[in-house]
Every structure is written in C-alpha cells, then in structure tokens.
Amino acid sequence: MRILLIIPTYRYLFNYPAYVAHSDFPTGFAYLASALKAAGHEVFGVNPNNDPNFTSAREMATVKVRRALQQYSPDLIGMGGLCTDYAFLKDMLAVVRQVSPDTPVVLGGGIVNHDSRFIFGVLRPDFCIVGEAEESFVMLAQAIQSANTDYSRIPNVGFWQDGQPVFSEESSSYPEIDSLPFPDYTPFDVDESLQKYSMASRYLYRYTRSDPRPMTLVAARSCPFSCTFCVHSHRSRYRARSLPNIMEEIEFLYERYRFNILLLLDELFAVKKSRLEEFCQVLLENRSKKGWDFDWLFQTHANARLDASALKTAKAAGCYFFSYGMESASPRVLSSMNKKTKPSQLQEALEIARAVPIGFGGNFIFGDKAENVDTINETLTFYDRYCRNAFVFIGVVTPYPGSALFDHCVAKGLIPDKLAYYETIENFAYNMTEMPTDVWNHCLQSILRLAGLPFIQHSFAKRIIREEMELYTADSMRLQRVCKVWVACAHCGQEVVCREPIDEQRCNQGQFHYVTGCPYCHQRFRVVITKEVYQESCAPCNKDPAIQLQIVQLRSLAGRFKEHGKPQDAARVLHQALELDPASHETLELLREVQGIGAHGDGGIGRTW
C-alpha cells in the first residue's frame, strides 16, 4: 500500500511563521514509517512546517497536505498529535475529505491515547489507534489491503460499524523496543531540517555548539510514576532498551546525519544511578573506538539519586546537561502531585551540578489544587536562592486529558464542555486551587512576569558578525539573522563565542537581548547587544573573488607555519586574513586552533566551535 503520514504543524494557532528544528520532531511518526516499510508498504511523509511564504499556518498546512495528497495518491493516511494539535487535526481531516474522500484515515498519538472515545466521535476519522501503534497500524494496513473488515481482531483499534463507533480489545502487551526497527526520518525532510533549521531549536539544545545538529533518540518508553499532572492513562509497562541496541542506533544516526547534539527523549532515562553509569561506560568505549563527537543530555527523576561521581562520569562521556521533574519546592504541593520527591533532593542536585560543573534544569509549574499563597512563596524563595543561574523555568500547570488533574477539573465543573476545552486549549490558565479567583489571578500575573527571567545576570556582547542565514523563531514572528557573538560569561568570565538568531530591527532601535548558557560553567546568563556594538561590529562577509583567493593563500601559509611549530607567525598571518574578511568561520576556527583555544579537557563538553 501507499501510505502517507502527516505530522502536525508546529505552533499551528500561534506565532506563524515559526521554524521548527529536528529537536522537536514527533519521533513516533518515524517509528511508524520504519514499521510500515518493514511490512512492505510504500511510505511517504508530509512535513507542513518551515515555510514563511503564506499568510497563516493554516494556509501553509492546507497547501502542503493538498499537494502531498495529489502527488502521492495514498491508499491510507496516518495522522496524529497531542491534544494541543486538535485544531490542526480537525482542519487537515477536512482537507483530506475534500481532496481524497475515499482514502481511509487513521488517527493516533496522545490526543487519542488519553481521550479516545470522545476524540474519535468528534473528529470522526475512519480508524484510530490507542497507545503504541507500530504493530496495530501494520495489522490494520494489512486488513484494509486484503479487504478483511474484521477489525475487532486487531488490538487497540477504533472503527465504525453501522454508523456507530466500535473499539477492539485494549492491550498493553507491546513488543520490546529492541525488536522494533530504528525510526526512519527520511520521509520527513530531516536532512533539510538539520541543515537549515537547527538554529531554531531552543538554546538549551545548542548552547555547547555554535553549529548545532541536534538529533533525538528514545532509550525507554513510559514511566513508572503517576504524577497527577502527567498523562499516563493508557498504562504500559516501563521498558528500557538494551545498551547494545542503543549504541547500534547511535552509530546508525551518527554515520547518516553527523549530529553533534543528542537529545535522549525519555521521560525517565535512568531509573537508577547504575543505568546511567553503565550507559556512560559503554558510550565512552564507543566514542574512543569510533570517533564519535557529540554532546548529549537526558532527563530523569530525583529518586535516581545521582551523585557527583556519576555526573562526572557522564560529563566525561559527553553529557552537558540533565534535568529533573522539579515542579514545586513545597512539600504540600509535591505530595498533592504524587511526585514522591523532596525539596532537599532538588537542592542537592543543583549544588552537585554546579560543583561538577554540568548543566541542570527543570520546571516549576504553579497552580496545583493544593497551591496557595504560602506554597507559591515557598517555591519562589527556593527558586531565588538556588535556581537563578540554573536552567530552571517557571510556568503554570495545565490539566491535560489523561491526567488526574483533568479529571479533577471535569468533576469540579472547571471544564464543563470538553469540545470547548479542545477548541480553546491553549487560551486559559485554570484556577484549580482553593484561592479566590482574584487572588489566583494576582499570583498568576506575578508568576508570568518571573517566567521572563528578569533577574538573571547579564553580559554585554563585545562583537558580532552577521551571517547569511535568516530564520523565524518561536519567540519572534519577524525574520531574524543568525549572527556570531563574542561575549564574556556573566559568571565565570570565560569568553564564549556563539551563534544566535538576532532581531536586527531591535538592535537598530536600541538593544536586543537573549538568554544562553555558558559551555564552561554551564550557568545561564543574558547577552545584551547594544545598538552601538551592532552597528560598529556587524561586518558582512566579503565575497570579492580576488580577496577570497588571497584569504585562502594566507590560511595555507598559516597552515605551513603551524606545521613547522611557528604558532605566532601562523596567528599573525591569520589576523591579516581576518582583516580582509572578519566573518570567515574557517579563519576564526584555525586561529583558535593555533592559539590552543577550544579544547577544554572535559570529554568534549563546552566546545563553541
């Protein structure tokens, strides 16, 4: 069969145009693509993102989906997403019905997993799959291909019979992840995404590399914990992949995409400290043997009880950041959330991470049903004391379908109309607390002001150089130019050279600022670019062919000086080349190499070139 998989448009209702990097790609679609291909099907993909040449995200998605339907003439269509993708799925289902009315559509993902009967009845796809879909989707495709309409024998499938929705028996007996083929990203323009849009990823995913190529990997599925705000209604056993299987996929991805940042997407990468230590040991062996050069990050639970020794080993293996699910520093709220953690565990992690040093972060989310003014103050006091310079963010808890908080809101009448909830899902902050609405709103305003990080230390950029790359980011609907920025870390004083999308209009109007991380001390700080520095230091690349030839000759001469042990002469020649073209990445990189800058002696963490 010819099967078309349609991934959601990033920020469909807000902030168009906003480019999305591969770091935010929904990996489940890549797993589906590989499973369907392994079963002999022809798989196509449409990625309705990263195109600013439309008036809205809806127009962009409509044109791209319509074009894909006409180009590929699929026999079966797969769609899916989270509950926040409701509007996209509703609109694109309408496009499919208009262009290919006879082509069956299968809907899946979190939006189905956690509210299958309601969503299936409202959006009315031909089929839906609840839970992990690799096996059920393949079985369903085979049944449709063979005209076998006995869909009830396929587990976890919703379908229509005599105009009524029918659901087959649910099963959480999923295969071991090691038995699945590796995710296949090729139908979804991953090469273009890595090449053109990696700078659109959030700074946490790229602050150690000035030329980031972030790749994702799933090392385990599900979670053994039951936090009240989290969505695990479709219970499945926590399953971790074997280390040899993980290393095999890393090797495949590294050879294919040459990524330099690896994001381990698991909600719980290391249940125990020993899992992290074993992973790091195997990774160190492979890095040494195969020449892998990438930084990586992971997230886990405070009860993994990571200590300084384990984190130093992780850092030696290339890890630059880890996170805990922090959520609150109030024992009352943590208990209400069923977090099974204590504020002291968070404090310990922050102190160890700073001593190593390695990046550490998480989120404080306010508004649990046990929240009050005192608990808010508890968390904010903790934040002020320990988290100002760490990668800890502030937000508001949202009751998503599948969570205990969502059920609480429905029972209390806070969500009286589920359809209205889906249609306005990102427009409201629900007052689930016992505080009066005016008190909660006042607290909410204060929390949201702090979310903008007004208090973190700042440092003024010394110099910037414009590059040719331009892109839209999620934070700005204006076109931004990628620039190379020289700045001293506000904490350790080390010079950091980074690349960042810059709003040139704001620079010319006064100043522009952004938050980044230091690849040396792994603390966050704000970079301020003044109008004067921007206008004085911003030099475009010199493209004159004669001058470029002269630069190449000077770099060649510098290389010979370097080979003969004359670094000072090499540096002198390279400075001459920089006078001709201050924006030359190759010249700057060679100069840093000649001067002995760039190797930090910490297993590869902190390289800014």
Buried (B, 14 or more C-beta within 10 A) or exposed (E): BBBBBBBBBBBBBEBBBBBBBBBBBBBBBBBBBBBBBEBEBEBBBBBBBBBBEBEEBBEBBBBBBBEBBEEBEBBBBBBBBBBBBBBBBBBBBEBBBEBBEEBBBBBBBBBBBBBBEBBBEBBBBBBBBBBBBBBBBBBBBBBBEEEEEEBEEBBBBBBBEEEEBEBBEEBBEBEEBEEBBBBBBBBBBBEEBBEBBBBBBBBBBBBBBBEBBBBBBBBBBBBEBBBBBBBBBBEBEBBBBEBEBBBBBBEEBBEBBEBBBBBBBBBBBBBEBEBBBEBBEBBBEBBEEEEBEBBBBBBBBBBBBBEEEBBBBBBBBBBBBBBBBBBBBBBBBBBBBEBBBBBEBBBBBBEBBBEBBBBBBBBBBBBBBBBBEEBBEBBBEBBEEBBBBBBBBBBBBBBBBBBBBBBBBBEEEBBEEBEEBBEEBEEEBBBBBEBEEEBBEEBBEEBBEBBEBEEEEEBBBEBBBBBEBBBBBBEBBEBBBBBBBBBBBBBBEBEBBBBBBBBBEBBEEEBBBBBBBBBBBBBBBBBBBBBEBBEEBBEEBEEEEEEBEBBBEBBEBBBEBBEEEBBEBBBBBBEBBBEBBBBBBEBBBBBBBBEEEEEBEBBBBBBBE
